[in-house]
Amino acid sequence: ALWPLTENSPTDPESRHSGKLDTEAWLTAEKIPFTSFRPTYIVGAGNYNPVESWFFDRIVHGRPVPLPGDGSTITQLGHVNDLATAMALSIGVDAAANRIYNCSSAQGISFRGLVEAAARACGKDPASVEIRSFDPSSLDKKARKAFPLRMAHFLTDIHRVQRELAWTPQYDVERSLADSYSNDYAKRMPTSPDFSSDDQLLAL
């Protein structure tokens, strides 16, 4: 694959989001006006999906953080406020009709960099966080139970949404994680997260 992915890049027919692609195709065929947003991983206070909280759990409780391979896989996070802003802007922009937009932060980050940013959000020295490598080859690359992110590069180009909606993300990874930690995680501070799946990962 060529990175970053644009809105015209080939899609994965095996994706668990394939229904969204089918819906985009149906709306186009039926000539029903629509605007579709394709965010990567959405983060922020109130996130029901354990993305940033998976990292916070391990860092706060002094646990090793399992990462696939050497931790160099690139992923991309977008803050919920930025996504909501883009969606609201699209309502008043004629050019947004019948358009598909990638929508996320402007930069990707490695898994290892994500651990470091999450540590800073928690007020911890990144050097104090132990990273333990596991072999992802025997796991489904889209497995979401043991590890919260797909274990393959995931980086999208957001120039179309920036250009057509005069939008630019206000949250980079550091600000996103700091917001999520202080306005959500720190207020509920889970005392006994389930780390049982880590043993499976670290045995690989």
C-alpha positions, 0 to 999 in steps of 0.5 A: 500500500502507498501511505498515507491513504487517500479517499480513493485508495483501495478499500479492504472488503474484509473490513468490519466497516465494509457496511459503511462502504456499501452504504456510500456506494448505495447512496451514490447509485441512488443519487441521494446527497450525502457526506461521509467521514472516515475517521481513523481512531477517535479519542477523547473524553468519554471514549467507549472504545478502549484506545487511549485508556488501554495505554493509560491502564498499564502506565498508571498501574506500573505494568509493562506495555505489550507492543507488537514487534519493535513498536515502529508500526504507525497509527493515527488518532483523531480527537472527537472535538475535531471530528465533530467540528468537521461534521458541523462545517460540512452542513454549510458547505455545498462542496461537501455534498456527495463527498467522502472525507478522511478525518483525523489528526495531521500526523501519524505516530508509532506505537512506541511514540504513542506509549511515550505520549500517553506516559506524559499525559499521565504525568509519568516519565516515558523512560520509566515505562517498560515496553515489552515486545510480542510477536504479532505474526500468530495473532489476527492483525485486526484482533482488538481484544488483546491489543486495541489497535490494528497491528498494521500501518494505518495513516490517512491523508486529510488534505481534502477535508482541510481544503474543502471545509477550511478545517484543520485539526486543533488536537495533535496526539499530545493534546488529545491524550492529555485531554482524555486523561485529565477530563476522563480517565483521571476522574474515574481512575479504574483501580483494578483493570483486567490485564489477563490478556497481556499474559497471552501477548507476552507469551508470544 
